Amino acid sequence: MDASYQIRRATVADVTAIAAIERACFSDPWTVGGIAETIQYGTARAFVAVDSTGVAGYVMARISGEEAEILNLAVLPKVRRRGLARQLLTTGLAALAESKVAEVYLEVRQSNDAAIALYQGFGFRPVGLRSDYYRNPREDALVLRVALAPMRE
């Protein structure tokens, strides 16, 4: 990872920057309100990658019992291929494991080969398909799952 980036917990102060990344990366971005609401949940785990110019990427997850879902992971296009997504995912999965999560799920566009390769590198495997899950453009989503190793105490 580029040493100039730091990974830290996301705060409400980061919501505008996260929303800007959403708009830059996704054809159907989350709203500012939706992001703000989500990161304030006690069951949420959200992290940002920041440098001197601001937020360059983020990951958001939600815990439900012993399961969690990666809601979104994105890095600004201009700073991709520097290991930020990998570091964000590493941090997010570690936080989920610390919270005693046993397995993590996510949906990814079936055509997003780069994201699928990233997730598979972390042990995620396909467990299902959601037809027409994405809009703008319409596309199926692969459902991926990984089991997390229990944290030693």
C-alpha positions as CSV (number, residue, x, y, z in Angstrom):
1,M,0.0,0.0,0.0
2,D,1.1,3.6,-0.6
3,A,2.7,4.6,2.7
4,S,1.1,8.1,2.5
5,Y,-2.4,6.6,3.2
6,Q,-3.7,5.9,6.7
7,I,-6.7,3.6,7.4
8,R,-9.0,4.8,10.2
9,R,-12.6,4.4,11.4
10,A,-15.0,6.5,9.3
11,T,-16.9,9.3,11.1
12,V,-19.9,11.4,10.2
13,A,-17.3,14.1,9.1
14,D,-16.3,11.7,6.3
15,V,-19.8,11.2,4.8
16,T,-19.5,13.9,2.1
17,A,-16.2,12.5,0.9
18,I,-17.6,8.9,1.0
19,A,-20.6,10.1,-1.1
20,A,-18.3,11.7,-3.6
21,I,-16.4,8.4,-4.0
22,E,-19.7,6.6,-4.4
23,R,-20.6,9.0,-7.3
24,A,-17.2,8.5,-8.9
25,C,-17.3,4.7,-8.7
26,F,-20.9,3.6,-8.9
27,S,-23.7,4.1,-11.4
28,D,-26.3,3.9,-8.6
29,P,-24.6,5.6,-5.6
30,W,-25.8,5.7,-2.1
31,T,-27.1,9.0,-0.8
32,V,-25.4,11.2,1.8
33,G,-28.2,10.4,4.2
34,G,-28.0,6.6,3.7
35,I,-24.2,6.7,4.3
36,A,-24.5,8.8,7.4
37,E,-27.2,6.6,8.8
38,T,-25.3,3.4,8.1
39,I,-22.0,4.4,9.6
40,Q,-23.7,5.5,12.8
41,Y,-25.3,2.1,13.5
42,G,-23.7,0.2,16.4
43,T,-23.5,-2.8,14.1
44,A,-21.6,-1.0,11.4
45,R,-17.9,-1.2,10.7
46,A,-16.7,1.5,8.4
47,F,-13.2,2.6,7.6
48,V,-11.6,5.2,5.3
49,A,-8.2,5.5,3.6
50,V,-6.9,9.1,4.0
51,D,-3.9,11.1,3.0
52,S,-3.1,14.8,3.1
53,T,-5.6,15.5,0.3
54,G,-8.5,13.7,2.0
55,V,-10.5,10.4,1.8
56,A,-9.4,8.2,-1.1
57,G,-11.4,5.1,-0.4
58,Y,-13.7,3.4,2.1
59,V,-15.3,0.1,3.2
60,M,-18.6,-0.3,5.0
61,A,-19.9,-3.5,6.6
62,R,-22.9,-4.4,8.8
63,I,-23.0,-7.1,11.4
64,S,-26.1,-9.3,12.1
65,G,-25.3,-11.9,14.8
66,E,-22.5,-14.1,13.7
67,E,-22.8,-13.0,10.1
68,A,-21.8,-9.7,8.4
69,E,-22.2,-8.2,5.0
70,I,-19.7,-6.0,3.2
71,L,-22.0,-3.2,2.0
72,N,-19.5,-1.3,-0.2
73,L,-15.9,-1.0,-0.9
74,A,-14.5,1.7,-3.2
75,V,-11.4,3.6,-4.1
76,L,-11.2,6.7,-6.2
77,P,-10.2,5.8,-9.8
78,K,-7.2,8.1,-9.8
79,V,-5.5,6.2,-6.8
80,R,-6.4,2.6,-7.7
81,R,-3.8,-0.1,-8.1
82,R,-1.9,1.0,-5.0
83,G,-3.3,-1.6,-2.6
84,L,-5.9,0.6,-0.9
85,A,-8.8,-1.7,-1.5
86,R,-6.8,-4.7,-0.2
87,Q,-5.8,-2.7,2.9
88,L,-9.4,-1.5,3.5
89,L,-10.7,-5.0,3.1
90,T,-8.0,-6.4,5.5
91,T,-8.9,-3.8,8.1
92,G,-12.7,-4.4,7.7
93,L,-12.4,-8.2,7.9
94,A,-10.2,-7.9,11.0
95,A,-12.7,-5.6,12.7
96,L,-15.5,-8.1,11.9
97,A,-13.5,-11.0,13.3
98,E,-12.8,-9.0,16.5
99,S,-16.6,-8.6,16.7
100,K,-16.9,-12.4,16.7
101,V,-18.3,-12.6,13.1
102,A,-18.1,-16.2,11.7
103,E,-18.9,-15.5,8.1
104,V,-19.1,-12.6,5.7
105,Y,-21.2,-12.1,2.6
106,L,-21.2,-9.6,-0.2
107,E,-22.7,-9.0,-3.6
108,V,-20.6,-8.0,-6.6
109,R,-21.5,-7.2,-10.2
110,Q,-21.0,-10.4,-12.2
111,S,-18.9,-8.4,-14.7
112,N,-16.6,-6.8,-12.1
113,D,-13.6,-9.1,-12.6
114,A,-11.1,-6.9,-10.6
115,A,-13.4,-6.9,-7.5
116,I,-14.1,-10.6,-7.8
117,A,-10.4,-11.4,-8.0
118,L,-9.7,-9.2,-5.0
119,Y,-12.4,-10.9,-2.9
120,Q,-11.3,-14.4,-4.1
121,G,-7.8,-13.5,-2.9
122,F,-9.3,-13.2,0.6
123,G,-11.0,-16.6,0.3
124,F,-14.4,-15.4,-0.7
125,R,-16.2,-18.0,-2.8
126,P,-19.5,-17.9,-4.9
127,V,-22.5,-19.2,-3.0
128,G,-25.4,-17.7,-5.1
129,L,-26.6,-15.4,-7.7
130,R,-29.1,-12.5,-7.4
131,S,-30.8,-11.9,-10.8
132,D,-31.2,-8.3,-11.8
133,Y,-29.8,-7.1,-8.5
134,Y,-28.1,-4.1,-9.9
135,R,-29.8,-1.3,-11.9
136,N,-28.3,1.2,-14.2
137,P,-27.2,-1.0,-16.0
138,R,-29.2,-4.1,-15.0
139,E,-26.9,-6.9,-14.0
140,D,-26.9,-10.0,-11.9
141,A,-24.9,-10.1,-8.7
142,L,-22.7,-12.9,-7.5
143,V,-23.1,-13.6,-3.8
144,L,-19.8,-14.3,-2.3
145,R,-19.0,-15.8,1.2
146,V,-15.9,-16.3,3.4
147,A,-15.6,-17.9,6.8
148,L,-13.5,-16.0,9.3
149,A,-11.1,-17.7,11.6
150,P,-12.1,-17.2,15.2
151,M,-10.0,-14.5,17.0
152,R,-7.8,-16.0,19.8
153,E,-8.2,-14.4,23.2
